[in-house]
Amino acid sequence: MPQSTQIQVSRRSYPLVLFVLLVLITIVLGISPHDRADWLLENALMLGGVAILVATSRSFPLSKVSYTLIFAFLCLHSVGAHYTYALVPYHDWLEALGAAPAAEGRNHYDRFVHLCYGLLLAYPVREVFVRVADAKGFWGYYLPLDVVMATSMLYELIEWGAAEFFGGDLGVAYLGSQGDPWDAQKDMALAALGAIVAVLVTAAINWHFQQDFARAWAESLRVKHREPLGEISLARNLEARER
């Protein structure tokens, strides 16, 4: 088999392997979760995201790097959904591994996953911007960070709305604030931090290997259209329409 054909087969089979693994992990962690209602609620968004990836796998396949990063994040999320984020027993896991357990107190697993949201998903978002919007230079790094921050904020609003709608123990379990009034702000800050690290690492790698890195960066910040938009653009469109 020619090498190019082997690469194509590998690109097609790799996402399938990850998908099967994710399904198996979800099934296993779906057995006797701590709170069945919360498990279903937590996995609703994940199901929608996976459905989009499956639907676009042929017309817009991502790189192995992006699929791997997404898979890693979804695995972390599946663990949180099984136990509910506030009750993940990572203290016990650390102790079983012979590591000194962290100080008892607030369960920080949700904070870790919010950090990983930016750290693991900023690159796949960047790949979409580069390939669809042809983002170059500065914008190829800023826009992924912007999207991670915006979607992190949107998720906090969804959490708030779901907690208000469902109320009771389900609302508390899904919100996962554990009594911290600044929980949403801290979660968003950690997601932003993770994304900043991801784009900086990506930029450093590209700076090392991409020959025209500096030129592309400078070109992306050059003003392409010196004439203002707003009312000037509107007036021009109205004039063209009247002709």
N, C-alpha and C positions, 0 to 999 in steps of 0.2 A: 504494500500500500504506500503511495507517495506520501512524503512528509506533510505536504499541505493538506491532503485529505485526512491524515491522522490528526492534525491540529483541529480541523473542522469538526471531526467526530468527537474529539475531546471537549471542544467548546460546547457542543450540544449535550453531551452526556454529563458533564460536570454539574450544571445546574439541576439536572434530573436527580443525580445522586444526592445533592444537598436537599432537594425537595423531599425525597423519600426519607432521608434522615430526620428532617424537621417534622414530617408527619408522624414518624415513629416516636420521636421525643414528645410530641404533643399528646399522642395517645397514652404513652406511659405516664406522663405528668398529669394527664386528665383523669387518671384512675384515683379515686378518693382524694380529690383536692381538699384543702382545708375549708374552703367555702365555695360550693358549686356555683352559686349565683355570681360571686365575684370572679370566679374563673371564667365563666361565660362572658362577663362584661369586659374583663381584661383582654380576652382573646378576640373580641369583635373587631377592633382596629387592625390587629395582626392578620386576621382572616382577609380583611379588605386589601391590605398591602400585599399579601402573598398572591391574592387573586389578580391584582394588577401586574405583578411580576410574571405570573404564568401566562396571562393574556398577551403580554408584550415580548415573551421570550423568543419568538420567531422573528417578529418584525423589528424588534429593537433589543437584541441580546446585549447584556452587560458583560464586562470583563470578568474573568475568574476572581480577580482581586475584589471587585465590587460585590459579587455574589457571596464570596467568603465573609466579607465584613458584615453584610446584611444577615447572613446565616448566624454568625456569632452573636449579633445583637438580639436576634429573635430567640436564640437559645437562652440567653440571660433573661429575657422577658418571660419566657415560658416557665422558668424556675420561680420567678417572682409571682406569676399568676397561680402556680400550684400552691404555694404556701400563703399567699397574699404578701405583698411587699414588706409589710411591717413585721412579718413573723418568719422570714427566711432564717434558718438556724445556722448562719455562717460561723457563729461562735463555736458551735459543736464541731463543725467541719475543721476549723483551725486547730481545735484541741485534739481531734482525732489524728491530724497530720503531725502532731507533736509541736506545733507552733503555739506560742503564747497567745491565748485568746485576747481579743480587744476588750477594753474596759466595758463592763456592762452599762447599759443605758439605752439610748435611742438606737433603733435598728437602722443602719446606714446603707442597707442593700439598695434601697430605692435611689439614694443619692449616687451610688456607684453606677447604677444603670443609666441615670440621667447623664452622668459624665460620659459613659460609653455611647450614649445616643449621638452626641456630637463627635466623639472620637472615631466611631465606626461608620457613621452614615454620611459624614461630610464628603468623603471621597466619592461614594456612589452619586451623590447629588452633583458634585463637580463634574463627573463623567457625563451626566445628562446635560448640564449647561454647555460643556465643551462641544458635545456631539450634536446637540439640537440647536442651541442658540449661538453656536460658534464663539463662545466666550473666550477671550484671549487675555494674556497678561494679567493685570491687576484684577480684572473682573472675573477671571477664572478661579480666583481664590476668595474674593470678597463675597460673591453671590452665594456660594455654598454656605459660608458662614452666616449670611443674612437669612437664608432659608431655614437653616437649623434653628436659629434664634426665633424666627417667626413661627415655625411649627411647634417649637417647644412652648412658646406662649400660647398658641392655639390649643395644645394638649392640656395645659393647665386650666384653660377656660372650659374645655370639655369635662375635665375632672370636676371642676366646680359645679357645672350644670348638672352632671350625672349625680353628684352628691346631693344637690338640692332636689332633684327629681325623685330619686329613689329613697333618700333619707335613711334613717335607722342605721343598723349595723352594716348593711350593704354599702350605703353611702360613705360611712366612715372608713370601711375597708378599702373601697375604691379610691377615695381621696388620699388616704395614707399619710396625712400630715403629722400624725402622732403628737398632736397638741402644739406644734410649732406654728406660730402665726406668720412666720416668714418662710414657710416651707416652699411655696410656689416660687418666690424670688430666688431662693437658694438653688432649687432644681434648675431653673432657667439659667442661672449663672454657671452652674456646673456643665450644662449642655453646651453653653457658649465656650467655656474653657476647653472642653474636649474638642470642639470644632476648630478652635484656634490652634491647638496643638496639631491636629490633623492637617490643616492647610499649611502650617509652617513646615511640617515635615515634608509634605508634598512639594512645596515650593523649593525647599532645600535640595531635594532629589532632582527636581527639574532644572534647577540652577546649575547643578553639577553635570548633568547629562545633556541638557538642551542647549545647543550652540547659540541660538538666537534668543535666549531667555531675556537678556537685558533689552534688546531691540523690541521684542514683543511687548514687554512691560511698558516701555516708553511710548510705543505706538498706541497702546490701549488707553493711555491717559491724554493723548493728543486730542484737541478739539476738532471734530470732523465737520461740524456745521456751525459757523460763527454767528449766523443770524438767529436771534431769539425766536422762541416758539410762542405759545400762549396766544395773545390777541393778534399777533402778526400772522401766525399760521392760520388762525380762524378767518381773518380778513381775506387772506389769499384764497382760502377754500371757498369763501362766499363769492368772491369775484369770479373764480373759475366756474362756479355753479350758475351764475347769472349769464355767462356767455352762451 
